[in-house]
Amino acid sequence: MLYYALVFLVIALIAGVLGFSGIAGASAGIAQILFFLFLAFLVISLIVGLIRRV
């Protein structure tokens, strides 16, 4: 999932450089959503791992 966030980030950067503001904004938004979703899964898995150890 982090891979897709990075892909959309790169698409947003390329589209921003080329001047496609609508595509850049949409790609940046998708990348941001995927990144925060990845972080949420990371935190959840860390908490579950700590609970299983105890």
mmCIF entry with sequence, helices, sheets and N, C-alpha, C, O atoms, coordinates in Angstrom:
data_MODEL
# 
_entry.id   MODEL 
# 
_entity.id                         1 
_entity.type                       polymer 
_entity.pdbx_number_of_molecules   1 
# 
_entity_poly.entity_id                      1 
_entity_poly.type                           'polypeptide(L)' 
_entity_poly.nstd_linkage                   no 
_entity_poly.nstd_monomer                   no 
_entity_poly.pdbx_seq_one_letter_code       MLYYALVFLVIALIAGVLGFSGIAGASAGIAQILFFLFLAFLVISLIVGLIRRV 
_entity_poly.pdbx_seq_one_letter_code_can   MLYYALVFLVIALIAGVLGFSGIAGASAGIAQILFFLFLAFLVISLIVGLIRRV 
_entity_poly.pdbx_strand_id                 A 
# 
loop_
_entity_poly_seq.entity_id 
_entity_poly_seq.num 
_entity_poly_seq.mon_id 
_entity_poly_seq.hetero 
1 1  MET n 
1 2  LEU n 
1 3  TYR n 
1 4  TYR n 
1 5  ALA n 
1 6  LEU n 
1 7  VAL n 
1 8  PHE n 
1 9  LEU n 
1 10 VAL n 
1 11 ILE n 
1 12 ALA n 
1 13 LEU n 
1 14 ILE n 
1 15 ALA n 
1 16 GLY n 
1 17 VAL n 
1 18 LEU n 
1 19 GLY n 
1 20 PHE n 
1 21 SER n 
1 22 GLY n 
1 23 ILE n 
1 24 ALA n 
1 25 GLY n 
1 26 ALA n 
1 27 SER n 
1 28 ALA n 
1 29 GLY n 
1 30 ILE n 
1 31 ALA n 
1 32 GLN n 
1 33 ILE n 
1 34 LEU n 
1 35 PHE n 
1 36 PHE n 
1 37 LEU n 
1 38 PHE n 
1 39 LEU n 
1 40 ALA n 
1 41 PHE n 
1 42 LEU n 
1 43 VAL n 
1 44 ILE n 
1 45 SER n 
1 46 LEU n 
1 47 ILE n 
1 48 VAL n 
1 49 GLY n 
1 50 LEU n 
1 51 ILE n 
1 52 ARG n 
1 53 ARG n 
1 54 VAL n 
# 
_struct_asym.id          A 
_struct_asym.entity_id   1 
# 
loop_
_struct_conf.conf_type_id 
_struct_conf.id 
_struct_conf.pdbx_PDB_helix_id 
_struct_conf.beg_label_comp_id 
_struct_conf.beg_label_asym_id 
_struct_conf.beg_label_seq_id 
_struct_conf.pdbx_beg_PDB_ins_code 
_struct_conf.end_label_comp_id 
_struct_conf.end_label_asym_id 
_struct_conf.end_label_seq_id 
_struct_conf.pdbx_end_PDB_ins_code 
_struct_conf.beg_auth_comp_id 
_struct_conf.beg_auth_asym_id 
_struct_conf.beg_auth_seq_id 
_struct_conf.end_auth_comp_id 
_struct_conf.end_auth_asym_id 
_struct_conf.end_auth_seq_id 
_struct_conf.pdbx_PDB_helix_class 
_struct_conf.details 
_struct_conf.pdbx_PDB_helix_length 
HELX_P HELX_P1 AA1 LEU A 2  ? LEU A 18 ? LEU A 2  LEU A 18 1 ? 17 
HELX_P HELX_P2 AA2 SER A 21 ? ARG A 53 ? SER A 21 ARG A 53 1 ? 33 
# 
_struct_conf_type.id          HELX_P 
_struct_conf_type.criteria    ? 
_struct_conf_type.reference   ? 
# 
loop_
_atom_site.group_PDB 
_atom_site.id 
_atom_site.type_symbol 
_atom_site.label_atom_id 
_atom_site.label_alt_id 
_atom_site.label_comp_id 
_atom_site.label_asym_id 
_atom_site.label_entity_id 
_atom_site.label_seq_id 
_atom_site.pdbx_PDB_ins_code 
_atom_site.Cartn_x 
_atom_site.Cartn_y 
_atom_site.Cartn_z 
_atom_site.occupancy 
_atom_site.B_iso_or_equiv 
_atom_site.pdbx_formal_charge 
_atom_site.auth_seq_id 
_atom_site.auth_comp_id 
_atom_site.auth_asym_id 
_atom_site.auth_atom_id 
_atom_site.pdbx_PDB_model_num 
ATOM 1   N N  . MET A 1 1  ? 0.822  -1.181  0.000   1.00 0.00 ? 1  MET A N  1 
ATOM 2   C CA . MET A 1 1  ? 0.000  0.000   0.000   1.00 0.00 ? 1  MET A CA 1 
ATOM 3   C C  . MET A 1 1  ? 0.873  1.254   0.000   1.00 0.00 ? 1  MET A C  1 
ATOM 4   O O  . MET A 1 1  ? 0.528  2.267   -0.609  1.00 0.00 ? 1  MET A O  1 
ATOM 5   N N  . LEU A 1 2  ? 1.987  1.168   0.681   1.00 0.00 ? 2  LEU A N  1 
ATOM 6   C CA . LEU A 1 2  ? 2.902  2.301   0.660   1.00 0.00 ? 2  LEU A CA 1 
ATOM 7   C C  . LEU A 1 2  ? 3.435  2.532   -0.749  1.00 0.00 ? 2  LEU A C  1 
ATOM 8   O O  . LEU A 1 2  ? 3.694  3.668   -1.148  1.00 0.00 ? 2  LEU A O  1 
ATOM 9   N N  . TYR A 1 3  ? 3.597  1.441   -1.498  1.00 0.00 ? 3  TYR A N  1 
ATOM 10  C CA . TYR A 1 3  ? 4.051  1.542   -2.886  1.00 0.00 ? 3  TYR A CA 1 
ATOM 11  C C  . TYR A 1 3  ? 3.077  2.391   -3.708  1.00 0.00 ? 3  TYR A C  1 
ATOM 12  O O  . TYR A 1 3  ? 3.494  3.253   -4.481  1.00 0.00 ? 3  TYR A O  1 
ATOM 13  N N  . TYR A 1 4  ? 1.763  2.138   -3.531  1.00 0.00 ? 4  TYR A N  1 
ATOM 14  C CA . TYR A 1 4  ? 0.771  2.901   -4.280  1.00 0.00 ? 4  TYR A CA 1 
ATOM 15  C C  . TYR A 1 4  ? 0.757  4.371   -3.865  1.00 0.00 ? 4  TYR A C  1 
ATOM 16  O O  . TYR A 1 4  ? 0.550  5.252   -4.700  1.00 0.00 ? 4  TYR A O  1 
ATOM 17  N N  . ALA A 1 5  ? 0.976  4.631   -2.591  1.00 0.00 ? 5  ALA A N  1 
ATOM 18  C CA . ALA A 1 5  ? 1.048  6.016   -2.137  1.00 0.00 ? 5  ALA A CA 1 
ATOM 19  C C  . ALA A 1 5  ? 2.220  6.733   -2.801  1.00 0.00 ? 5  ALA A C  1 
ATOM 20  O O  . ALA A 1 5  ? 2.098  7.886   -3.213  1.00 0.00 ? 5  ALA A O  1 
ATOM 21  N N  . LEU A 1 6  ? 3.354  6.044   -2.902  1.00 0.00 ? 6  LEU A N  1 
ATOM 22  C CA . LEU A 1 6  ? 4.520  6.650   -3.552  1.00 0.00 ? 6  LEU A CA 1 
ATOM 23  C C  . LEU A 1 6  ? 4.288  6.834   -5.050  1.00 0.00 ? 6  LEU A C  1 
ATOM 24  O O  . LEU A 1 6  ? 4.723  7.831   -5.626  1.00 0.00 ? 6  LEU A O  1 
ATOM 25  N N  . VAL A 1 7  ? 3.605  5.880   -5.684  1.00 0.00 ? 7  VAL A N  1 
ATOM 26  C CA . VAL A 1 7  ? 3.305  6.007   -7.113  1.00 0.00 ? 7  VAL A CA 1 
ATOM 27  C C  . VAL A 1 7  ? 2.419  7.223   -7.367  1.00 0.00 ? 7  VAL A C  1 
ATOM 28  O O  . VAL A 1 7  ? 2.685  8.009   -8.277  1.00 0.00 ? 7  VAL A O  1 
ATOM 29  N N  . PHE A 1 8  ? 1.367  7.378   -6.564  1.00 0.00 ? 8  PHE A N  1 
ATOM 30  C CA . PHE A 1 8  ? 0.490  8.531   -6.747  1.00 0.00 ? 8  PHE A CA 1 
ATOM 31  C C  . PHE A 1 8  ? 1.207  9.837   -6.415  1.00 0.00 ? 8  PHE A C  1 
ATOM 32  O O  . PHE A 1 8  ? 0.901  10.874  -7.004  1.00 0.00 ? 8  PHE A O  1 
ATOM 33  N N  . LEU A 1 9  ? 2.145  9.802   -5.490  1.00 0.00 ? 9  LEU A N  1 
ATOM 34  C CA . LEU A 1 9  ? 2.922  10.994  -5.183  1.00 0.00 ? 9  LEU A CA 1 
ATOM 35  C C  . LEU A 1 9  ? 3.777  11.388  -6.383  1.00 0.00 ? 9  LEU A C  1 
ATOM 36  O O  . LEU A 1 9  ? 3.855  12.567  -6.730  1.00 0.00 ? 9  LEU A O  1 
ATOM 37  N N  . VAL A 1 10 ? 4.415  10.411  -7.013  1.00 0.00 ? 10 VAL A N  1 
ATOM 38  C CA . VAL A 1 10 ? 5.228  10.696  -8.198  1.00 0.00 ? 10 VAL A CA 1 
ATOM 39  C C  . VAL A 1 10 ? 4.358  11.215  -9.335  1.00 0.00 ? 10 VAL A C  1 
ATOM 40  O O  . VAL A 1 10 ? 4.749  12.151  -10.034 1.00 0.00 ? 10 VAL A O  1 
ATOM 41  N N  . ILE A 1 11 ? 3.180  10.619  -9.530  1.00 0.00 ? 11 ILE A N  1 
ATOM 42  C CA . ILE A 1 11 ? 2.259  11.098  -10.565 1.00 0.00 ? 11 ILE A CA 1 
ATOM 43  C C  . ILE A 1 11 ? 1.854  12.539  -10.282 1.00 0.00 ? 11 ILE A C  1 
ATOM 44  O O  . ILE A 1 11 ? 1.776  13.358  -11.197 1.00 0.00 ? 11 ILE A O  1 
ATOM 45  N N  . ALA A 1 12 ? 1.597  12.846  -9.018  1.00 0.00 ? 12 ALA A N  1 
ATOM 46  C CA . ALA A 1 12 ? 1.215  14.205  -8.655  1.00 0.00 ? 12 ALA A CA 1 
ATOM 47  C C  . ALA A 1 12 ? 2.350  15.189  -8.927  1.00 0.00 ? 12 ALA A C  1 
ATOM 48  O O  . ALA A 1 12 ? 2.110  16.296  -9.409  1.00 0.00 ? 12 ALA A O  1 
ATOM 49  N N  . LEU A 1 13 ? 3.576  14.792  -8.620  1.00 0.00 ? 13 LEU A N  1 
ATOM 50  C CA . LEU A 1 13 ? 4.718  15.681  -8.865  1.00 0.00 ? 13 LEU A CA 1 
ATOM 51  C C  . LEU A 1 13 ? 4.921  15.921  -10.363 1.00 0.00 ? 13 LEU A C  1 
ATOM 52  O O  . LEU A 1 13 ? 5.156  17.052  -10.787 1.00 0.00 ? 13 LEU A O  1 
ATOM 53  N N  . ILE A 1 14 ? 4.831  14.865  -11.153 1.00 0.00 ? 14 ILE A N  1 
ATOM 54  C CA . ILE A 1 14 ? 5.004  15.013  -12.601 1.00 0.00 ? 14 ILE A CA 1 
ATOM 55  C C  . ILE A 1 14 ? 3.883  15.860  -13.188 1.00 0.00 ? 14 ILE A C  1 
ATOM 56  O O  . ILE A 1 14 ? 4.134  16.739  -14.012 1.00 0.00 ? 14 ILE A O  1 
ATOM 57  N N  . ALA A 1 15 ? 2.651  15.601  -12.770 1.00 0.00 ? 15 ALA A N  1 
ATOM 58  C CA . ALA A 1 15 ? 1.524  16.381  -13.275 1.00 0.00 ? 15 ALA A CA 1 
ATOM 59  C C  . ALA A 1 15 ? 1.624  17.840  -12.836 1.00 0.00 ? 15 ALA A C  1 
ATOM 60  O O  . ALA A 1 15 ? 1.245  18.742  -13.583 1.00 0.00 ? 15 ALA A O  1 
ATOM 61  N N  . GLY A 1 16 ? 2.131  18.074  -11.633 1.00 0.00 ? 16 GLY A N  1 
ATOM 62  C CA . GLY A 1 16 ? 2.311  19.449  -11.166 1.00 0.00 ? 16 GLY A CA 1 
ATOM 63  C C  . GLY A 1 16 ? 3.345  20.200  -11.979 1.00 0.00 ? 16 GLY A C  1 
ATOM 64  O O  . GLY A 1 16 ? 3.172  21.380  -12.283 1.00 0.00 ? 16 GLY A O  1 
ATOM 65  N N  . VAL A 1 17 ? 4.423  19.511  -12.332 1.00 0.00 ? 17 VAL A N  1 
ATOM 66  C CA . VAL A 1 17 ? 5.463  20.140  -13.146 1.00 0.00 ? 17 VAL A CA 1 
ATOM 67  C C  . VAL A 1 17 ? 4.933  20.456  -14.541 1.00 0.00 ? 17 VAL A C  1 
ATOM 68  O O  . VAL A 1 17 ? 5.261  21.496  -15.111 1.00 0.00 ? 17 VAL A O  1 
ATOM 69  N N  . LEU A 1 18 ? 4.118  19.565  -15.086 1.00 0.00 ? 18 LEU A N  1 
ATOM 70  C CA . LEU A 1 18 ? 3.583  19.760  -16.433 1.00 0.00 ? 18 LEU A CA 1 
ATOM 71  C C  . LEU A 1 18 ? 2.401  20.724  -16.471 1.00 0.00 ? 18 LEU A C  1 
ATOM 72  O O  . LEU A 1 18 ? 1.977  21.145  -17.548 1.00 0.00 ? 18 LEU A O  1 
ATOM 73  N N  . GLY A 1 19 ? 1.870  21.073  -15.309 1.00 0.00 ? 19 GLY A N  1 
ATOM 74  C CA . GLY A 1 19 ? 0.810  22.065  -15.258 1.00 0.00 ? 19 GLY A CA 1 
ATOM 75  C C  . GLY A 1 19 ? -0.593 21.509  -15.236 1.00 0.00 ? 19 GLY A C  1 
ATOM 76  O O  . GLY A 1 19 ? -1.552 22.260  -15.412 1.00 0.00 ? 19 GLY A O  1 
ATOM 77  N N  . PHE A 1 20 ? -0.743 20.216  -15.025 1.00 0.00 ? 20 PHE A N  1 
ATOM 78  C CA . PHE A 1 20 ? -2.074 19.623  -14.933 1.00 0.00 ? 20 PHE A CA 1 
ATOM 79  C C  . PHE A 1 20 ? -2.523 19.679  -13.483 1.00 0.00 ? 20 PHE A C  1 
ATOM 80  O O  . PHE A 1 20 ? -2.368 18.707  -12.744 1.00 0.00 ? 20 PHE A O  1 
ATOM 81  N N  . SER A 1 21 ? -3.069 20.796  -13.078 1.00 0.00 ? 21 SER A N  1 
ATOM 82  C CA . SER A 1 21 ? -3.372 21.000  -11.657 1.00 0.00 ? 21 SER A CA 1 
ATOM 83  C C  . SER A 1 21 ? -4.465 20.067  -11.158 1.00 0.00 ? 21 SER A C  1 
ATOM 84  O O  . SER A 1 21 ? -4.406 19.631  -10.008 1.00 0.00 ? 21 SER A O  1 
ATOM 85  N N  . GLY A 1 22 ? -5.459 19.746  -11.977 1.00 0.00 ? 22 GLY A N  1 
ATOM 86  C CA . GLY A 1 22 ? -6.532 18.848  -11.541 1.00 0.00 ? 22 GLY A CA 1 
ATOM 87  C C  . GLY A 1 22 ? -6.021 17.449  -11.282 1.00 0.00 ? 22 GLY A C  1 
ATOM 88  O O  . GLY A 1 22 ? -6.373 16.836  -10.274 1.00 0.00 ? 22 GLY A O  1 
ATOM 89  N N  . ILE A 1 23 ? -5.196 16.937  -12.178 1.00 0.00 ? 23 ILE A N  1 
ATOM 90  C CA . ILE A 1 23 ? -4.632 15.598  -12.018 1.00 0.00 ? 23 ILE A CA 1 
ATOM 91  C C  . ILE A 1 23 ? -3.652 15.581  -10.854 1.00 0.00 ? 23 ILE A C  1 
ATOM 92  O O  . ILE A 1 23 ? -3.613 14.618  -10.087 1.00 0.00 ? 23 ILE A O  1 
ATOM 93  N N  . ALA A 1 24 ? -2.874 16.623  -10.720 1.00 0.00 ? 24 ALA A N  1 
ATOM 94  C CA . ALA A 1 24 ? -1.901 16.687  -9.619  1.00 0.00 ? 24 ALA A CA 1 
ATOM 95  C C  . ALA A 1 24 ? -2.613 16.703  -8.270  1.00 0.00 ? 24 ALA A C  1 
ATOM 96  O O  . ALA A 1 24 ? -2.198 16.021  -7.334  1.00 0.00 ? 24 ALA A O  1 
ATOM 97  N N  . GLY A 1 25 ? -3.666 17.468  -8.178  1.00 0.00 ? 25 GLY A N  1 
ATOM 98  C CA . GLY A 1 25 ? -4.411 17.540  -6.921  1.00 0.00 ? 25 GLY A CA 1 
ATOM 99  C C  . GLY A 1 25 ? -5.066 16.224  -6.566  1.00 0.00 ? 25 GLY A C  1 
ATOM 100 O O  . GLY A 1 25 ? -5.050 15.807  -5.408  1.00 0.00 ? 25 GLY A O  1 
ATOM 101 N N  . ALA A 1 26 ? -5.645 15.566  -7.567  1.00 0.00 ? 26 ALA A N  1 
ATOM 102 C CA . ALA A 1 26 ? -6.297 14.275  -7.323  1.00 0.00 ? 26 ALA A CA 1 
ATOM 103 C C  . ALA A 1 26 ? -5.275 13.218  -6.925  1.00 0.00 ? 26 ALA A C  1 
ATOM 104 O O  . ALA A 1 26 ? -5.510 12.446  -5.996  1.00 0.00 ? 26 ALA A O  1 
ATOM 105 N N  . SER A 1 27 ? -4.152 13.177  -7.617  1.00 0.00 ? 27 SER A N  1 
ATOM 106 C CA . SER A 1 27 ? -3.117 12.188  -7.299  1.00 0.00 ? 27 SER A CA 1 
ATOM 107 C C  . SER A 1 27 ? -2.513 12.449  -5.928  1.00 0.00 ? 27 SER A C  1 
ATOM 108 O O  . SER A 1 27 ? -2.238 11.507  -5.184  1.00 0.00 ? 27 SER A O  1 
ATOM 109 N N  . ALA A 1 28 ? -2.308 13.693  -5.590  1.00 0.00 ? 28 ALA A N  1 
ATOM 110 C CA . ALA A 1 28 ? -1.774 14.026  -4.272  1.00 0.00 ? 28 ALA A CA 1 
ATOM 111 C C  . ALA A 1 28 ? -2.767 13.645  -3.180  1.00 0.00 ? 28 ALA A C  1 
ATOM 112 O O  . ALA A 1 28 ? -2.373 13.161  -2.119  1.00 0.00 ? 28 ALA A O  1 
ATOM 113 N N  . GLY A 1 29 ? -4.034 13.860  -3.436  1.00 0.00 ? 29 GLY A N  1 
ATOM 114 C CA . GLY A 1 29 ? -5.059 13.477  -2.461  1.00 0.00 ? 29 GLY A CA 1 
ATOM 115 C C  . GLY A 1 29 ? -5.107 11.978  -2.243  1.00 0.00 ? 29 GLY A C  1 
ATOM 116 O O  . GLY A 1 29 ? -5.214 11.516  -1.107  1.00 0.00 ? 29 GLY A O  1 
ATOM 117 N N  . ILE A 1 30 ? -5.028 11.216  -3.323  1.00 0.00 ? 30 ILE A N  1 
ATOM 118 C CA . ILE A 1 30 ? -5.032 9.756   -3.212  1.00 0.00 ? 30 ILE A CA 1 
ATOM 119 C C  . ILE A 1 30 ? -3.784 9.281   -2.477  1.00 0.00 ? 30 ILE A C  1 
ATOM 120 O O  . ILE A 1 30 ? -3.859 8.395   -1.625  1.00 0.00 ? 30 ILE A O  1 
ATOM 121 N N  . ALA A 1 31 ? -2.634 9.872   -2.806  1.00 0.00 ? 31 ALA A N  1 
ATOM 122 C CA . ALA A 1 31 ? -1.390 9.488   -2.133  1.00 0.00 ? 31 ALA A CA 1 
ATOM 123 C C  . ALA A 1 31 ? -1.461 9.790   -0.637  1.00 0.00 ? 31 ALA A C  1 
ATOM 124 O O  . ALA A 1 31 ? -0.977 9.008   0.181   1.00 0.00 ? 31 ALA A O  1 
ATOM 125 N N  . GLN A 1 32 ? -2.050 10.901  -0.289  1.00 0.00 ? 32 GLN A N  1 
ATOM 126 C CA . GLN A 1 32 ? -2.170 11.271  1.119   1.00 0.00 ? 32 GLN A CA 1 
ATOM 127 C C  . GLN A 1 32 ? -3.085 10.302  1.861   1.00 0.00 ? 32 GLN A C  1 
ATOM 128 O O  . GLN A 1 32 ? -2.772 9.883   2.975   1.00 0.00 ? 32 GLN A O  1 
ATOM 129 N N  . ILE A 1 33 ? -4.211 9.945   1.253   1.00 0.00 ? 33 ILE A N  1 
ATOM 130 C CA . ILE A 1 33 ? -5.136 9.004   1.882   1.00 0.00 ? 33 ILE A CA 1 
ATOM 131 C C  . ILE A 1 33 ? -4.468 7.647   2.083   1.00 0.00 ? 33 ILE A C  1 
ATOM 132 O O  . ILE A 1 33 ? -4.571 7.054   3.156   1.00 0.00 ? 33 ILE A O  1 
ATOM 133 N N  . LEU A 1 34 ? -3.784 7.157   1.052   1.00 0.00 ? 34 LEU A N  1 
ATOM 134 C CA . LEU A 1 34 ? -3.120 5.861   1.157   1.00 0.00 ? 34 LEU A CA 1 
ATOM 135 C C  . LEU A 1 34 ? -2.008 5.886   2.202   1.00 0.00 ? 34 LEU A C  1 
ATOM 136 O O  . LEU A 1 34 ? -1.813 4.907   2.922   1.00 0.00 ? 34 LEU A O  1 
ATOM 137 N N  . PHE A 1 35 ? -1.285 6.990   2.288   1.00 0.00 ? 35 PHE A N  1 
ATOM 138 C CA . PHE A 1 35 ? -0.208 7.103   3.270   1.00 0.00 ? 35 PHE A CA 1 
ATOM 139 C C  . PHE A 1 35 ? -0.751 7.038   4.690   1.00 0.00 ? 35 PHE A C  1 
ATOM 140 O O  . PHE A 1 35 ? -0.207 6.321   5.530   1.00 0.00 ? 35 PHE A O  1 
ATOM 141 N N  . PHE A 1 36 ? -1.826 7.785   4.966   1.00 0.00 ? 36 PHE A N  1 
ATOM 142 C CA . PHE A 1 36 ? -2.377 7.770   6.314   1.00 0.00 ? 36 PHE A CA 1 
ATOM 143 C C  . PHE A 1 36 ? -3.042 6.434   6.633   1.00 0.00 ? 36 PHE A C  1 
ATOM 144 O O  . PHE A 1 36 ? -3.044 6.001   7.785   1.00 0.00 ? 36 PHE A O  1 
ATOM 145 N N  . LEU A 1 37 ? -3.601 5.782   5.625   1.00 0.00 ? 37 LEU A N  1 
ATOM 146 C CA . LEU A 1 37 ? -4.152 4.449   5.823   1.00 0.00 ? 37 LEU A CA 1 
ATOM 147 C C  . LEU A 1 37 ? -3.045 3.464   6.171   1.00 0.00 ? 37 LEU A C  1 
ATOM 148 O O  . LEU A 1 37 ? -3.214 2.616   7.047   1.00 0.00 ? 37 LEU A O  1 
ATOM 149 N N  . PHE A 1 38 ? -1.906 3.578   5.481   1.00 0.00 ? 38 PHE A N  1 
ATOM 150 C CA . PHE A 1 38 ? -0.749 2.740   5.789   1.00 0.00 ? 38 PHE A CA 1 
ATOM 151 C C  . PHE A 1 38 ? -0.260 2.996   7.215   1.00 0.00 ? 38 PHE A C  1 
ATOM 152 O O  . PHE A 1 38 ? 0.059  2.050   7.935   1.00 0.00 ? 38 PHE A O  1 
ATOM 153 N N  . LEU A 1 39 ? -0.199 4.241   7.624   1.00 0.00 ? 39 LEU A N  1 
ATOM 154 C CA . LEU A 1 39 ? 0.228  4.550   8.989   1.00 0.00 ? 39 LEU A CA 1 
ATOM 155 C C  . LEU A 1 39 ? -0.730 3.981   10.032  1.00 0.00 ? 39 LEU A C  1 
ATOM 156 O O  . LEU A 1 39 ? -0.296 3.500   11.079  1.00 0.00 ? 39 LEU A O  1 
ATOM 157 N N  . ALA A 1 40 ? -2.025 4.034   9.747   1.00 0.00 ? 40 ALA A N  1 
ATOM 158 C CA . ALA A 1 40 ? -3.011 3.477   10.674  1.00 0.00 ? 40 ALA A CA 1 
ATOM 159 C C  . ALA A 1 40 ? -2.820 1.972   10.811  1.00 0.00 ? 40 ALA A C  1 
ATOM 160 O O  . ALA A 1 40 ? -2.864 1.441   11.920  1.00 0.00 ? 40 ALA A O  1 
ATOM 161 N N  . PHE A 1 41 ? -2.607 1.278   9.690   1.00 0.00 ? 41 PHE A N  1 
ATOM 162 C CA . PHE A 1 41 ? -2.368 -0.161  9.749   1.00 0.00 ? 41 PHE A CA 1 
ATOM 163 C C  . PHE A 1 41 ? -1.079 -0.478  10.497  1.00 0.00 ? 41 PHE A C  1 
ATOM 164 O O  . PHE A 1 41 ? -1.007 -1.474  11.217  1.00 0.00 ? 41 PHE A O  1 
ATOM 165 N N  . LEU A 1 42 ? -0.074 0.351   10.333  1.00 0.00 ? 42 LEU A N  1 
ATOM 166 C CA . LEU A 1 42 ? 1.187  0.157   11.044  1.00 0.00 ? 42 LEU A CA 1 
ATOM 167 C C  . LEU A 1 42 ? 0.986  0.266   12.547  1.00 0.00 ? 42 LEU A C  1 
ATOM 168 O O  . LEU A 1 42 ? 1.464  -0.582  13.301  1.00 0.00 ? 42 LEU A O  1 
ATOM 169 N N  . VAL A 1 43 ? 0.292  1.290   12.981  1.00 0.00 ? 43 VAL A N  1 
ATOM 170 C CA . VAL A 1 43 ? 0.048  1.487   14.418  1.00 0.00 ? 43 VAL A CA 1 
ATOM 171 C C  . VAL A 1 43 ? -0.785 0.336   14.977  1.00 0.00 ? 43 VAL A C  1 
ATOM 172 O O  . VAL A 1 43 ? -0.504 -0.161  16.068  1.00 0.00 ? 43 VAL A O  1 
ATOM 173 N N  . ILE A 1 44 ? -1.807 -0.088  14.236  1.00 0.00 ? 44 ILE A N  1 
ATOM 174 C CA . ILE A 1 44 ? -2.654 -1.191  14.689  1.00 0.00 ? 44 ILE A CA 1 
ATOM 175 C C  . ILE A 1 44 ? -1.837 -2.472  14.813  1.00 0.00 ? 44 ILE A C  1 
ATOM 176 O O  . ILE A 1 44 ? -1.974 -3.202  15.795  1.00 0.00 ? 44 ILE A O  1 
ATOM 177 N N  . SER A 1 45 ? -0.993 -2.749  13.830  1.00 0.00 ? 45 SER A N  1 
ATOM 178 C CA . SER A 1 45 ? -0.201 -3.977  13.892  1.00 0.00 ? 45 SER A CA 1 
ATOM 179 C C  . SER A 1 45 ? 0.826  -3.920  15.025  1.00 0.00 ? 45 SER A C  1 
ATOM 180 O O  . SER A 1 45 ? 1.111  -4.944  15.646  1.00 0.00 ? 45 SER A O  1 
ATOM 181 N N  . LEU A 1 46 ? 1.379  -2.751  15.299  1.00 0.00 ? 46 LEU A N  1 
ATOM 182 C CA . LEU A 1 46 ? 2.303  -2.625  16.434  1.00 0.00 ? 46 LEU A CA 1 
ATOM 183 C C  . LEU A 1 46 ? 1.599  -2.861  17.764  1.00 0.00 ? 46 LEU A C  1 
ATOM 184 O O  . LEU A 1 46 ? 2.142  -3.527  18.647  1.00 0.00 ? 46 LEU A O  1 
ATOM 185 N N  . ILE A 1 47 ? 0.408  -2.326  17.908  1.00 0.00 ? 47 ILE A N  1 
ATOM 186 C CA . ILE A 1 47 ? -0.355 -2.510  19.147  1.00 0.00 ? 47 ILE A CA 1 
ATOM 187 C C  . ILE A 1 47 ? -0.729 -3.977  19.331  1.00 0.00 ? 47 ILE A C  1 
ATOM 188 O O  . ILE A 1 47 ? -0.602 -4.521  20.429  1.00 0.00 ? 47 ILE A O  1 
ATOM 189 N N  . VAL A 1 48 ? -1.194 -4.623  18.247  1.00 0.00 ? 48 VAL A N  1 
ATOM 190 C CA . VAL A 1 48 ? -1.557 -6.036  18.331  1.00 0.00 ? 48 VAL A CA 1 
ATOM 191 C C  . VAL A 1 48 ? -0.322 -6.876  18.658  1.00 0.00 ? 48 VAL A C  1 
ATOM 192 O O  . VAL A 1 48 ? -0.409 -7.823  19.440  1.00 0.00 ? 48 VAL A O  1 
ATOM 193 N N  . GLY A 1 49 ? 0.821  -6.539  18.068  1.00 0.00 ? 49 GLY A N  1 
ATOM 194 C CA . GLY A 1 49 ? 2.054  -7.267  18.372  1.00 0.00 ? 49 GLY A CA 1 
ATOM 195 C C  . GLY A 1 49 ? 2.475  -7.119  19.823  1.00 0.00 ? 49 GLY A C  1 
ATOM 196 O O  . GLY A 1 49 ? 2.944  -8.078  20.435  1.00 0.00 ? 49 GLY A O  1 
ATOM 197 N N  . LEU A 1 50 ? 2.312  -5.928  20.376  1.00 0.00 ? 50 LEU A N  1 
ATOM 198 C CA . LEU A 1 50 ? 2.654  -5.727  21.795  1.00 0.00 ? 50 LEU A CA 1 
ATOM 199 C C  . LEU A 1 50 ? 1.697  -6.470  22.710  1.00 0.00 ? 50 LEU A C  1 
ATOM 200 O O  . LEU A 1 50 ? 2.113  -7.006  23.737  1.00 0.00 ? 50 LEU A O  1 
ATOM 201 N N  . ILE A 1 51 ? 0.428  -6.508  22.352  1.00 0.00 ? 51 ILE A N  1 
ATOM 202 C CA . ILE A 1 51 ? -0.558 -7.210  23.180  1.00 0.00 ? 51 ILE A CA 1 
ATOM 203 C C  . ILE A 1 51 ? -0.305 -8.715  23.150  1.00 0.00 ? 51 ILE A C  1 
ATOM 204 O O  . ILE A 1 51 ? -0.461 -9.386  24.170  1.00 0.00 ? 51 ILE A O  1 
ATOM 205 N N  . ARG A 1 52 ? 0.082  -9.252  21.999  1.00 0.00 ? 52 ARG A N  1 
ATOM 206 C CA . ARG A 1 52 ? 0.353  -10.692 21.886  1.00 0.00 ? 52 ARG A CA 1 
ATOM 207 C C  . ARG A 1 52 ? 1.574  -11.111 22.688  1.00 0.00 ? 52 ARG A C  1 
ATOM 208 O O  . ARG A 1 52 ? 1.626  -12.238 23.180  1.00 0.00 ? 52 ARG A O  1 
ATOM 209 N N  . ARG A 1 53 ? 2.545  -10.239 22.830  1.00 0.00 ? 53 ARG A N  1 
ATOM 210 C CA . ARG A 1 53 ? 3.749  -10.574 23.603  1.00 0.00 ? 53 ARG A CA 1 
ATOM 211 C C  . ARG A 1 53 ? 3.445  -10.754 25.078  1.00 0.00 ? 53 ARG A C  1 
ATOM 212 O O  . ARG A 1 53 ? 4.049  -11.591 25.750  1.00 0.00 ? 53 ARG A O  1 
ATOM 213 N N  . VAL A 1 54 ? 2.512  -9.967  25.574  1.00 0.00 ? 54 VAL A N  1 
ATOM 214 C CA . VAL A 1 54 ? 2.196  -9.980  27.012  1.00 0.00 ? 54 VAL A CA 1 
ATOM 215 C C  . VAL A 1 54 ? 1.314  -11.124 27.314  1.00 0.00 ? 54 VAL A C  1 
ATOM 216 O O  . VAL A 1 54 ? 0.928  -11.319 28.467  1.00 0.00 ? 54 VAL A O  1 
# 
